[in-house]
């Protein structure tokens, strides 16, 4: 709706993890480097955590894009599974066609598959996204996969990815064996103010924008204030602010548009994010239940009137 008005060739703030729009802040660069190193060094278990919307899935897609063609990968993003269903999906992802009916048969077939790949020096990767939703039983099943190894090499690399609740789960006494298997960890924090400004500018550039700063300095400060630097929230507010600007014939986005969209999305009332600890920006606190106004309905009416 606003693309032509602002000289854009594609939407700059879509919610999908499009690698073409990848922007790596410091924490994201460190996270990607950790994941790539873990694969190349075949470290076994790796843990990636981060608050909702900080870009974990985007980072995983960036990792997969860097893997060579010889790497077999399985990306499980719905971990609420029973063990046999888990193995069925794992086999489908890895392209293992052997039919199995019991867990023992699955494990034997998987071990054979991995040994054959190791003989050809071909790595195998299992990524479990949203791992905080795994049951303790399934976490233990995944831990047991790490027993598939030779005296000198891990047969499969496993990445557990999830929200901070995953760390609480791993602190349970019954999961101490799994906790001890994790050799690399990385926590993905939100953007700081400098990274947020660069993120917005880069996404606009990649979408075809060639003019001066479309979001002015005060707009960017407001954007950090209401989103806490969480990329997903930044995308939502920026998209809404551009739509508001188009409907009102604004050449640039100012603080007023950002704050109006944030109010409509009930992002106001919490103030700025809490002070960071350990050198990291804290995730955004729970927002108040500010009632959404009728601004969005009126906005679409104005946009439709303009044709």
N, C-alpha and C positions, 0 to 999 in steps of 0.2 A: 504493500500500500504506500509506503513512504520511500521506496527505493529510488525511483526516478527523481523525486523531489530533491533528495540529497546526493544524487549522482552515484548511486551504488549499483553494482551489477548483481549482487546477491545479498541475502539477509546476513548481517554481520553477527547477530547474537542468537543464533539458533541454539536449542538445548541439546542437540545430538553431539556425541563426541567425535566430530569431524577432524581427522588428522590435518586437513588443510588449514585449519584454524588453530593449530597447536601453538600455545604460548607457554614457555617454561619460565616461571619465576624461580628464585633461588632454591626454594624447597622442592619444586618440581624437577629442576635439573639434578639436584642431589638424589631425589627419588628414582629418576630414570637411570642415572648412573649406577645406583645401587642394584637395581633390577638387572641391568645389562651385565654388570660384573658378576652377579650371582649366577646368571646363565652361563657365561663364558667360563667361570671357574668351577661350575657344577657344584655349588655349595649345598644343595639339598633343600632345606626348609628356609623360606624367607617370609617375613611379615611386613605388610604395608597397611598402615592405618591412617585414618583421617576423618574429620567431621563430614557430615552430609554436605554434598555439593562442592567439596574442595578439589575435585578433579581426579579421583582415584581411577575411575573407569577410563577417562581420557588418557591417563598415563599408561594404563595397561594396553590400550590400542596403539599408543606410540611405541611401546616395547615390542608388540607383535609385528609392527611395521619394520622394525630393525632386525628381526630374526631372519636368518638365511633360509633358503628354500628347504634345506635338509632338516630343519627343526620341526618335529611333530608337536603340535600344541593342542591342548584341550582347555576350553574356556567355559567353566561352569558358573552361571550367574543365578541359578535358582537352587540353592543348597538345601531346601526343605524336602529332602528325599530320604527314602528308606535305602539301606545298603545295596540291595540288588538293583534298585532303580538308578542309584548313583553309578554302579558299574556299567549298566546298560548305556547310560548317557556318555560315560567316559569312553567306552569302546566305540560308540558312534562317532564321537569327536576325533578320536585317534585313527579311525578307519580300520579298526580290528573287526574282521567279519566272522570270526569264530563264534558259534552259537554256544551259550552256556546257560545252565539252569541253577547252579549253586554258587555260593561265594567261593568255594574251593576251586571250582572249575574256572571262574573268572580270574582268580589270582594266578593259577597255573598258566593260563593263556596270556595274561598280562606279563608275567615274568618271562615267558618265552619270547614275546614280542620285544620286550626291552633288551633282553640279552642279544637278540639278533641286531637290534639297532646299535647297541654298544660295540658289537664286533665291527660295525661299519663306521664307528666314531660319530654317530648321529645322535644329537641330544633330544630329549623328550621333556616337555613342560606341561604341568598341570596348574592352572590358575583357578582358584575358587574365590569368586567375588561374593560380596555380602556374607562373608564367613561368620559374622556375628550371629547369623540366624541358624547356624549349624547346631545340632544337638550334641551333647557330650559324646553320645554313641558314635555319631558320624565323625566327629573330630578324632576319636580314637581309631576309626577305620582308616582315616586319611593318614594318621601317624604310622599305622602299620604298613602303609605303602612305602614308607621310607626304609623299611627293612629289606626292600628289594634292592640289593646292592651286591657288589663284588668286594673282595678285600681292598681294592684300590679305587673304586669309583661308585658314585651314586647312579642308579639306573634311571631315576626320574627326579626332576627338579619340581618342587612344589612351592607355590606362592599362595599364602593366605591373605586375603584382602578384605578389610572391613572397617566398620566404625569403631570408635574407642571402646565400645562395650566388649569388643573382642578381647581387649587386653584384660578386662575383668574376668572374662571366662577363662582365659589361660592362667589366671592366678589361682584357680581352684586346685586344691591338693590332688584331686584325681587326674588332673591333666599335666602334672609336673613332668612326665616323660616327654610329652609333646613340647612343652615349654623349653626343655633342655635341648631339643633337636633344632630349635630355631637359631640359626647362626648369623642372620642379618636382619635388622629391623630399620624401618623408616616411618616417621610420622609426618604426614603431609599437612602443613599449616595453610591457612588462607593467605592471600596476598597482603603485603603491606601497602602503604599509600603509593609509594613509587612504582611498585609492581602493578598495582591496579591501573594507574594512569597509562603505563606502557602497554598493558593488556588491552585496554579500550582502544588505544591508538592503533595497535597492531591489527586487531580484528577489523577495524574500520578500513585500514589500508588494504588488507587482504580481500575485503568486500568491494574494493574499487574506489574508495573515497580518496580524493586528491587535494581537497581544500585544506584550509587552516583548521585548527583544533575545533572539532564539531562540539565537543563538550568543554565548556570553559572551566577555568581553574576552580571556581566555586562549585560548579556542578560535580567535578571529580571529588572534591572534598566531601560534598554531601553524599555522593555515591559510596564513599568509604564509610561514612558515618552510619548509613542505613543498612549496609550489607555486611560490614565487618570484613570485607575483602573476600567473601566466599564467591568463587567464580559463578556458580549457578545463579545466585541472587543478583550478581552484577549483570548477567545476561538478561534476566527477567526485567530488571529496572531500566537498563539501557534500551531495550526493545520498546518498553512502554513509553519512555521519555521521547524517543524518536517519533513514535506514533503521535504523541501529544504535540510535539513540535511541528510536525507536518500539518496536523489539523488546525494549528494556530498560526501558520505561515511564519514560523520561527526559523531563522537561518542558523542559529546555534542553540544548543541546549544549555540552559542555565540552572541554577540551584532550585528555582521555583518549580520547574518541571520535574526534576528528580524527586523533590520532596512531595509533590502532589501524587506522583505514581507510587512512591513508597507508602503514603497514607492510604491510597486505594488498596494496596496489597497488605495492609496491616503490619507494616514494618517499622512504624514509629512507636515511640513510647519507651523503648529500652535504652535510648541514648547510644553513645559510642560503645564499642566492645570493651569488655573488662580489660584491665591492664595485663599485658602478656607476662608469662612466667618462663624462666629458663631460656630467655632470648627469643621466644616464639610468640606470635600474635595469638591471642586467645580466640576461640570460636565465638560466633555471635551468640549473645544470650537470648533466652526466650523472649519473644516480642509480646507486647500487650495486645489485647483483643480490640484494637481500634476498629470501629465499624467502617466497612468500606463505603465510601460515598458513591453518589451516582455519576461520578466523573467519567467512568469508563463507558457507561451507556450514552452519555451525552457526546463523548468523544467519537464513538462510532457513528452517531447520527451526523455529527459535523463532517466526518470524513466521507460519509456516503453522499452528503449534500454537495461535496466538491467533485463527486464523480470519480 
